[in-house]
Amino acid sequence: LIGGCQYEPQLSYQEAYEQKLYTQALDKATPIATDERANDRQRAALVAGMSAHSLGKNADAKKWLIPLKYSTDQDVAARARATLGIIAKGEGKPAEAATLLSDSADKLEGNDAAKAKIIAGDAYRQLGMESKAREEYNGAKSEAEDPALKAAADQKARPMSYFVQCGAFSTRLAAEKQQRAVRAQAVNAGQPAPLILQLAPNGTPLFVVQIGPYPDMQQAQRAKAQMNLASAAVTKRQ
């Protein structure tokens, strides 16, 4: 025996991924994922794609994961779709993200399903689809086994009534112009797209451009700062 040497057990690609050794997981999964004779080729491709995503290599991740979207292995397909949904949300594609994550969550269980539903809810909220967002958050509460995850879903599911108001106008045409002007700032900051709310104070039509909703004043103020909308106001509405 050579003094000082110790035996180090070799991890499988799955074990390496579970231990967050993503570079090692990717290196171990790649040759299996490209071997047409391997029985676990699709599972290895899934781990390669998820590892690439965790390493910030989303272009590589999509090359592995897109072919798995329609795998006959339901778990592989669901996890591939979930990861692709997370990538889409990060790329500023909330509609694509919501569809992928919502679909994958229905085929996952427990905390995995809850996490997918929460991110799907965030994507729907970014699209201004509040009822769909809360539906996903409530679903996440039911699925979550982790108390912290359940609490996070519960917080997001609560009614929200604070908005960042970007202007109030007497005509819809003027409101739509302002809506277009601030949309990029909102989306680039990961916030919901601006919507137009029609009010009628004293019977006079008023078209309000607003972004939200947010659960409290603090989150609305943070969102306003992230969007660099210094002239906007934070308002509360039922």
C-alpha positions, 0 to 999 in steps of 0.5 A: 500500500502507498502511504496516504492514499485513500479509496474514493468511491466513484459516483454515478452521474445521478449521484453526482447530480444529487450532490450538486457536482454538476461538472462531474455529473455532466462529464459522466452523463454525456458518454452514456447519453450519446451511446445508442446502446445504453439502456439509460440513455434518456435518463443520462441526457436528462441529467446532462441537460439539468447539469448544463443548466445548473452550470449556466450553459443554457444553450447546451441544456436545451440541446439535451432537453428539447428532444426529451419533451415527448419522451415515453418516460413520463418522469423524464419528459416532465423534468425536461419540460420543467427545466426548459420552463425555468430557462424560458422564464430566465430568457424573458419568455413567460408565456412559454415558461408558464405552459411548460412548467404548468404541464410538467407540474401535473406529472410530478409529485411532492416538492418537485411539483410544488416548485414547478407550480410556484415558478409557473405561477410567477410566470402567469403573474408576470403575464398579468394572469392573476387568477391563473397564478393563484391557481398554481400557487394554491396547487403548490400548497397542496403538493408541498411536503417541505414546510418552507416551500408550503409557506412560500406558496401560501404567501404568493397565493394571498390576495395582492392589492399594491400596484406601481402606477405609471400614469392616468389618462383621459383616453385609452389611446394615451394610456396605450402609448404609455403602456408600450413605453414602460413595457420593456422596463417591466419585462426586463426587470422580471415584473408583470407586463403593464395593464390598463385599468379603466376607472370612472371617478365621478362618472368620468372615464380614466385609464390607468397604466399599472404594473402588479399586483404586489402583496405589500408596499415594500415589494411594490417599492422594490419593483418600482426601483428595479424597473427604474420608474422614478416618476411612478407611484405605488397605489393600493386597490381592492 
